[in-house]
Amino acid sequence: MDHTSAHRRASRAFWACLMLATALTGALSTLLRSDPGPGTAVGVAGIGLLLTAILALAARLLLALTGRLGGRAGDGESRGDRS
C-alpha cells in the first residue's frame, strides 16, 4: 500500500471517529437529561466508555496524520537505534 492511500484511509477514519464522537455526545447528553435509574446509569457508563475510546482513537489518528506520532516500536526508530 502506498503512502497516499494509507494517508487517505487514515484521514477518512479520523473524520468517521469525529462524526461518531459527535453522535455519542448527543446520546450521552440525552441520557444525562433523562430520569435517574439503573438503566440510565448503565447507558451513561457504556456511552461514556465508547466515547472515551473513540476520542482516544481520533487523537492517535490525528497524531499520526500530522507526523507527531513516533515510529513503531519494532522498527528501531523510537528506541534510538540508528543502525
N, C-alpha and C positions, 0 to 999 in steps of 0.2 A: 504494500500500500504506500503510495507516495505521500509526501508531506502535505500537499494541498488538500487531498481528500480526507486525510486524518484531521486536519485543522477544521475543515468544513463540518465534519461529523461531530467534533468536539464542540464547535460553535452551536450547532443545532441542539446538542444535548444540553448545553448551558441554558439556552433560551427555553427549552422544554422544562428544565428544572425550575426556572423562574416562573413560568406560567403555572406549573403545578403548585409551587410555593404560594402563589397568589390565591389560587383556588383553596388550598388548605388553610390559609389565613382567614379567608372568608368563612369557611366551615367552622374554624375554631372560634371566630367571633360570634357566629350564630349559636354555637353550643354554650359559650360563656354567658349569653343573654337568656338562655333557657332556664326552666325551673331546676333547682338543685335536686340531685338524686344519684343513685348508683350508676344508672345508665349514662347520665351526663358526665360523671366522673371518669368512667371508662372511655367515653368518647373523647373527652378533653385530653386524657393521658395518651390515647392512641394517636390522635391527630397531632398532638404536641411532639410525640416521638417521630412520627413521619415527617413533620415539618422540619424538625432539627436535622434529620438525616438528609433530606432534600437540600436544605441550605448548606450543609457541610459539603455535599457533593458539588453544588453550584460554586462554592468558594474554591474547591480544589480544581474544578474545571477552569475557573477564571484565572487562577494562578498559573495553570498550565498554558492557557491561551496567551497570557501576557509574558510568558517566559520566566516567571518568578518561581516556578516550582523546580526544585533541584533535580538532578539526574536520578535515574533509578538506582536502587541500592546495589544491584548486581553488575552495573557497568563500570564501577570504579570511580566515577566522577564525583559522587557525593562523599566518598571516603578520603579523597585527596590522592588516590593512586593515579599518577600521571604517566604510567609506563607505556 
